[in-house]
Amino acid sequence: MYAKHGAYSTEPAEIWESANVTGNGEMGAMHFGLPHKEKVVVNHAELFLPADAKQDMPDMSDCLEEVRRISRNEGYLASHEFFIKKGEERGHTIVHTDSFHPGFFLEIDQAPVDKIEDYFRGVDFSTGEIISSWREGKVEFKRKLFASRPDKMIVMSISSNEPMPLVALRMEEINHPGMEVSIRYEDDMIISRHLYTKGRGGYDSFVKISPIEGELVTDPNQMTVSGANEILVMMKIIPFAEGSQTYLVNFEELDGSYKELKASHIIVHGALFNRVSLDLDGGEKRSWSTDELLAAVRNEKEVSMALVEKLFDAGRYMFISSAGLRPPNLQGIWTGTWNPSWSSDYTLDTNLQLAMASVFSGNMMEGMKPFVTLIESFLEDFRYNARMLFGCKGILSGIRASTSGKHLHWGDSSWGDRECDTFFGAFWTCGAGWLAHWFYDYYLYTGDQEFLKDHTVPLLKEVVQFYEDFLYEDLEGSYMFNPSYSAENGIAANSTQDIAVAKEVLTHLIDSCQLLGVEEKSIPKWRNMIEKLPPYLINEEGALKEWAVWDHEDYYNHRHFSHLYPLFQSYEFSEEKTPELWEASNIALQKKMEHWLYNPSTDTSSHGRMHAGLAAARLGMGDTVWDILRMMAAGGAIYPSLMTAHYDEYNVFNVDANGSIPELIHNLLLFSLPGKIDLLPALPTFVTRGKITGTRCRGQIYVNSFEWDLEKRHIELTITSEINQEIVISLFRNNEEWSLLGELNHPNEWKIALTAGKPCTLRWN
């Protein structure tokens, strides 16, 4: 019963975090519970509970110069304390974002027949279908569930090989102070209206129950079905604005059997999922349950090829299921709690970026639209942030967002004695530039100049507008970033990430405008801004400093890897062009690994492990990347569904690691920049053969197939370029020389001419 591309378990999921999940980008569903007492949680991407909090902040712009004066004369912490106290005096307190919340819980109770045997639950990533089954004596029961893409609803089949005993279905009562709920049971429908008590509308929920034969009885509190071989359940959520009338859903227009509805759905879902495949020679372990695969990691201290294949698939499945109306939030498109950690919002200092990490290499370009829509919907709020916090033009992103992009989540929030135990969110200024990375990277992958002109350049210009107002020159004529925050790890001046993001934004803006032939008069000014950026610093240990000032020491025991941004995100550093900074980044990563990644006394944040892995992949440390996956699997940061947790021990359902794992694996096999592809740049020593198809590289290049067998000294690559171009392909493996068949040029690096639309096959031995 196992799916080649999927996960299964032989143990029921007793809590929602362990549920199998499905989604169509608009709605998500989770199925969990014991046989005879199950639940389906139905979610909608736009359900965020309005918080009872002020949605504005005081004007703090007159404090900036005093913050800078205090930081120079009394220290960085004193400047922050001054800013926080001024905010409190003016009425500001930390405001939490509106929380993502469940739509409704459908309870399914079934009368027992006999002892439960042969329990199975699984999800097929290639179809998006959840299946659970068990046997009681000779009676076999099955549940099937998927989130239909063409019909925009959740479809479930409850079935048996014999007429079923009594099955009761009801919508769980919601008793939450932020919600007024009315539930009606009418004929074959459950209809509920959910009104937010703090305003901004609410949503309607609809459940249609259609027995195949059998008898349906409706009473005021539930529906019961007896004697049916199958019950078809169709579910839908429709959000509405304040003052809207009740919606009606005509399920008759969507009539059909489960099989028919699934068939039309698979065409759409399969076209998205099956574009890409990874084969690491997983062998017979592909048929193992995820319980067995994860147990083997704990027992054998090794990650099987089959598990890595499935983690790659699970990451793309998460993104495809979640990205539609919105990009994935912290929990994708799923939640079973009214009190999710960090509101299950869009946390913008690392998490949304990781959730988006695989969108291009994973050939999921459709997922860019909801990301662009979300960021552009926040622009007016980002302008508000820049104006109110620092009196600047342009845009300033906050650290957390959901229904609003206003930077309200800052204030007094210390939780320990260390500097990194204080949240300096008000002083984080590189967020908008980091988010803009995907706008420009989309162009690098697609060559879409219309998008570049209409979306990328306007966004980059507003980021630069902020820098033009915010940055000032020191006595030597170099810009100062002050205040400056390195995410969750302290404040000083000139955080390395601030410098790197500004340089990336300015470089991309110049390159874009030159290509489009616009803003010619501004380009010299922007080039001058790059020249004025402070230089990166290397400390006495040879490591890249997290702050490019000498009056603040580095602190390595922390989960954020912000100062390695030029290594893992903007790709500014390279062994050829910046060898000293490349080596300094290597040393900094080694220090972070010693003090945080492999420190048994510190936290186990998956997002930190992902950024450590992305940095390690750039440095050719494939074995370290593999070990990070081992740590997560062994420690309980991966559920049996193969969705990920924020911490070990299954602590906090959180999918940003899912979003980045396919990119992480892709970067081990193929790393690309425009005009160049590196083959096997960080392949772990024991991954001697494999194949990947359907991925994409920067420079408008589609990877038809990339296959390697190092034991047989055979590598084959077939790529198709969308444009005529010449690229360089490099292949360096343990100082071995490889020969491109039919070519006599420089070993390990070759110039290849590509013709638009024509597949090019290259072979090495």
Secondary structure as GFF3:
##gff-version 3
##sequence-region A 1 765
A	DSSP	beta_strand	6	9	.	.	.	ID=ss1
A	DSSP	three_ten_helix	16	18	.	.	.	ID=ss2
A	DSSP	beta_strand	20	23	.	.	.	ID=ss3
A	DSSP	beta_strand	27	34	.	.	.	ID=ss4
A	DSSP	beta_strand	37	44	.	.	.	ID=ss5
A	DSSP	beta_strand	48	49	.	.	.	ID=ss6
A	DSSP	three_ten_helix	61	63	.	.	.	ID=ss7
A	DSSP	alpha_helix	64	73	.	.	.	ID=ss8
A	DSSP	alpha_helix	76	89	.	.	.	ID=ss9
A	DSSP	beta_strand	99	100	.	.	.	ID=ss10
A	DSSP	beta_strand	104	110	.	.	.	ID=ss11
A	DSSP	beta_strand	116	124	.	.	.	ID=ss12
A	DSSP	beta_strand	129	136	.	.	.	ID=ss13
A	DSSP	beta_strand	139	148	.	.	.	ID=ss14
A	DSSP	beta_strand	153	160	.	.	.	ID=ss15
A	DSSP	beta_strand	167	171	.	.	.	ID=ss16
A	DSSP	beta_strand	179	186	.	.	.	ID=ss17
A	DSSP	beta_strand	189	196	.	.	.	ID=ss18
A	DSSP	beta_strand	202	212	.	.	.	ID=ss19
A	DSSP	beta_strand	215	218	.	.	.	ID=ss20
A	DSSP	beta_strand	223	226	.	.	.	ID=ss21
A	DSSP	beta_strand	230	240	.	.	.	ID=ss22
A	DSSP	three_ten_helix	251	254	.	.	.	ID=ss23
A	DSSP	alpha_helix	258	273	.	.	.	ID=ss24
A	DSSP	beta_strand	277	279	.	.	.	ID=ss25
A	DSSP	three_ten_helix	283	287	.	.	.	ID=ss26
A	DSSP	alpha_helix	290	300	.	.	.	ID=ss27
A	DSSP	alpha_helix	305	322	.	.	.	ID=ss28
A	DSSP	three_ten_helix	341	344	.	.	.	ID=ss29
A	DSSP	beta_strand	346	347	.	.	.	ID=ss30
A	DSSP	alpha_helix	351	355	.	.	.	ID=ss31
A	DSSP	three_ten_helix	365	367	.	.	.	ID=ss32
A	DSSP	alpha_helix	368	377	.	.	.	ID=ss33
A	DSSP	alpha_helix	379	390	.	.	.	ID=ss34
A	DSSP	beta_strand	400	401	.	.	.	ID=ss35
A	DSSP	three_ten_helix	419	421	.	.	.	ID=ss36
A	DSSP	three_ten_helix	425	427	.	.	.	ID=ss37
A	DSSP	alpha_helix	431	446	.	.	.	ID=ss38
A	DSSP	alpha_helix	449	451	.	.	.	ID=ss39
A	DSSP	pi_helix	452	456	.	.	.	ID=ss40
A	DSSP	alpha_helix	457	470	.	.	.	ID=ss41
A	DSSP	beta_strand	472	473	.	.	.	ID=ss42
A	DSSP	beta_strand	479	480	.	.	.	ID=ss43
A	DSSP	beta_strand	484	485	.	.	.	ID=ss44
A	DSSP	beta_strand	491	492	.	.	.	ID=ss45
A	DSSP	alpha_helix	496	516	.	.	.	ID=ss46
A	DSSP	alpha_helix	523	532	.	.	.	ID=ss47
A	DSSP	three_ten_helix	562	564	.	.	.	ID=ss48
A	DSSP	alpha_helix	565	568	.	.	.	ID=ss49
A	DSSP	alpha_helix	579	592	.	.	.	ID=ss50
A	DSSP	pi_helix	593	597	.	.	.	ID=ss51
A	DSSP	alpha_helix	606	618	.	.	.	ID=ss52
A	DSSP	alpha_helix	622	635	.	.	.	ID=ss53
A	DSSP	beta_strand	645	647	.	.	.	ID=ss54
A	DSSP	beta_strand	651	653	.	.	.	ID=ss55
A	DSSP	alpha_helix	656	669	.	.	.	ID=ss56
A	DSSP	beta_strand	670	673	.	.	.	ID=ss57
A	DSSP	beta_strand	676	679	.	.	.	ID=ss58
A	DSSP	beta_strand	689	693	.	.	.	ID=ss59
A	DSSP	beta_strand	696	697	.	.	.	ID=ss60
A	DSSP	beta_strand	701	709	.	.	.	ID=ss61
A	DSSP	beta_strand	714	721	.	.	.	ID=ss62
A	DSSP	beta_strand	725	731	.	.	.	ID=ss63
A	DSSP	beta_strand	749	754	.	.	.	ID=ss64
A	DSSP	beta_strand	760	764	.	.	.	ID=ss65
###
